[in-house]
Amino acid sequence: MPAGLGASDGAGASAVGHQVSPPAQNVAMGAAVGPVALDQDAAVRLSQGVIGKPVGDYEVTDRAGRRIRLAQYRGKPLLVNFIYTGCSHVCPTSVQFLSQAVSQAQRTLGADSFATLTIGFNAPHDSPLAMADFARRQGVRAPNWEFAGAHAETVAQLARDFGFSYAATTGGFDHIAQVTVVDAAGRVYRQVYGDRFELPLLVEPLRELVTGSSPRELSVVQLLDKIRVLCTVYDPASGKYRLNYALFIEIFAGLTVIGGTLLFLLREWWRRPHGR
């Protein structure tokens, strides 16, 4: 099984998480209706080819049967991944790992700083009931995470916009294992590959989007939260993000020097005689 592709039975499907440089050319979307093997290089080229492009405002149906539109997620970053509920190995494994990654990102950046959407691409089998059961079986409890399905025509459009390739096989589907990072304006910002990947590959693009606002637009609370986010670093030993206390000390020392300088200048100004 090529790295980066998922399979229905999961045999040898240990996908490698990495980021790939943008390709020189694009290829047609490989969502096939008959048994055919996916070409990994073509799938990755397609996936990378949508970076920077806007995602359409499509309608999907969530676990509760409610119709939602992608435009409802505008205003904050969005993570999107595709699964099919009949998958026995790769999809459950990737969602379980993504659940850990999302929880870590929420602890680092804030639970409300981004949203996550898992889309079932095997219409009509990935119904609201099937998606709800899949989410329950994978133990997904993170807030701001929805599981949804869509009509076959919409799935094809979603796959095109997100650069997601899949092909029917005799046992299910071959598909690229990817998580798409979408910015607040609804544009594809980054693709992260594999059923497992290094956490910074997902958290750092989110951090860039969450902290990308101009400080002049931030309230005091938002500014303090932004500082908290910036002062976290990834610890490979524990696989988690922790506070970078050294950076806090540097910030405090810098503020102390600036404050002392301003106080000195203010005192000197008051000591001078001021003529009327």
N, C-alpha and C positions, 0 to 999 in steps of 0.2 A: 504493500500500500504506500503510495507516495506520501511523503511528509506534507502536512498541511491539508490533506484530504481526509474526509470521514467516510465510513462505510456502514452498511446496514448491520453486518454481523460483528464489526469491530475487530476482525482478525488483523493483527499487526497494525492496528490503527493508532499508534502513538505519535500524534501530530507534533511537529516541532514549532514552538512559538518563536517567531522572529519578525522583524520588519524588513521589507524588501525595497530597494531603490526603485523609483518609477521607471517603467519600461520605455523602450524607444517607440513601440507601437502597440495598438490595441487589437483585440480580436472579438469576434462575435460571441454573444452570451451563449454558453453551452447548456441550457436547460433542455435536456432531451426527453422525448416521450418513449423511446425504446431503449433496450439494454445497450449501453455503450460506455466505454471507459472514459473517464475524465482525463484530460491532459492537464497536469498540474501547472506547467509553465504558462499555458494559455489562461488557466483559471486565475493565476496570480496576476498576469498582465491585465486581465479584465478587471480584477479587483482594484489594482493600483490605478487603473485608468479613470476611475470615477472620483478620485480624490480632488477636492476643490469644487466639485459639481453639486448643484442643489438636488435635494430629494423632493419628489413630488408630494402633494398633499393627498395621500391615499386613505381610504377608509378600511379599518380592520375591526374585528369583533373580539372583545376581551372575554375573559373567563366567565363573567357574569352575563354574557350575552349583550352587553352594551356596545353600541357602535361608537368608535372613536376615530378621530382623524389625526394624522401625523402632525398637522399644524398646531394641535393642542400641546405638543411638546416643545414648541418654539420658546425661546427665552432663556433656556439653560441647556447644557450639553446633554446628549442622549446616546446611550449605548444600545446597539441593535445587533442581535444574533438570530440565526435561522436554525430551526430544528424540525424533525418530524417525529411525531409521538410514537410511531412504530419502531423507531430505532432502538436497538437493544444494548448498545455499548457506547459508541462515540458521543451521541447526543447527551445521554445521561451524564457521562464522564465530563464533557465540556461544560455543561450547565452547573454541575456540582462544583467544578473548579471555579467557574465564573462567579458562583455565589460567594465563594471565599474571597475572590478578588474584589467584588462589589462591596462586600462588607468592610474589607480593609480600606478601600477608597472612600467609603462613607465615613469611616472613623477618622480618616486623614483630612478629607475635604468638607465633610458635613453631609448628613443624610439627605438634605434637601438641595444639595448643590448640583445634582444631576439625576437623570432618570434612566431606567433600563427597560427595554422592550424586547421580548422573545417572540418571534413570529414562526408559526407552523407553516411549512411550505407545501405539505402534502394535502391539498384541498381535494375533496371535502372532508377527508378523514380527520384532519386536525381541527375538529370542531371545538367550540367553547368548553364542552364537557371534557373532551380528550385533553385539551390544553390545561384545564384545571387539575385533572388527575395527574398529568405529567409533572406539573409544578409541585404538587403535593408529594409525589413519590421522590422527587429530587430534594425535598426539604427546603425549598426556597421560601424564606420568610423576610427577606430584606424589604424595607419600605421603598416605595416609588419604583417598583418592578412589576410590570404587567406581562401576561402571556396572552397572545391573540392569534387568531386565524383570519383568513381572507378568502375571497373567491379566487378561482384559478386564474382568471384574467388579471386580477389585482396582484396575485403572487408573482406572475411573470413581470409585471411592471416594477414591483418592489425589487425583485432579483436584479433587474436591469439597472435600476438607480443605485442599488447598494453594491453592485459588482459581485453578486453572489451566484456561483455556478453550481448546478446539480444535474445529475443524470440518473435516469431510472436504470436499475439493474434487476437481475432475476430475484434477488433477495431483498430489494428495497431501493436505496439510493446511494450513489456516491456523491459527495458534496464537499466543497471547501469548508474547512473549519475556520471561521473568522468572526471577530467582533468588530463592528464598525463604530467609530467614534464620530458623532455628528455634532457640529457646533450649534450655538444658540440660534443662528440664522437658518439652520436647516441644510447646511452644506457638509459633505463628507470631509472629515478632517484627518482621519488616520484609520488604517486597517491593522488589526492585531491578529496574528495567525496561530493556529494550533489548539488542541484540546487542553493544553497546558502551556503556560508562558511565564516569563519573569514578570512579576508584578509591576515594575516600573514601566514596562511597555504599554500598560493600560493606564496606570495612575498618572504618569507624567504628562501625557497629552491632556488628560482631564484637568490636571493642575494648571497647565498652560491656559486652557479655556476658562477655568474658574477664576484665575487671578489676572486675566488679560485686560480687565477694565481699567480705565484711567482713574488714578487716585482721586481726582477732582470730582468724580461721580460717586464716590463712596461715602457712606455715613461713617461716624466714628465706630459703631459696632461692626460694620462691614470691613473697615480698615483694620481693626484689631483682629478680626477673624482671618483677614488676608495675611497679616503678619504671622498668625499661628500656622496657617497653611504653608507659608514660605519657609518656616522654621522647622519643618519636618524633613527627615532624611530616611532613605531606605536602608535597612540593616539586612544584608544578605544572610547573615548567620541565623537570624530569627525569621527571616522572610516577611518582616513587618516594617511599617513606618514608625519612627519614634521621633520625639522632639529633639532638635539639634540645640542643646543648651549652650554650646560654644557660640552659636550665632546669636542667641539671646544676650550672652555676655558682651559680644562685640557691639550689638545694637545699644545696649545699656551704656557701655563705655563711650560710644560715640555720642549718645544723647547727653551724657554727663559733661563731656568736653564742650559740646555746643552750648549747653545750658550755662556752664561756667564762663564761657567766653561772652555770652550775651549779658550775664549778670555783671561781669567786669566792665563791659562797655556802658551798661546802664548806670553803674555807679560813677564812672568817669564823667558821664554826661551830666549827672546831677551835681557833681562837685564843681563844675565850671560855672562861673558867674554868667547869668543870662540877663543881658541888658534889655530894657524896655524901649 
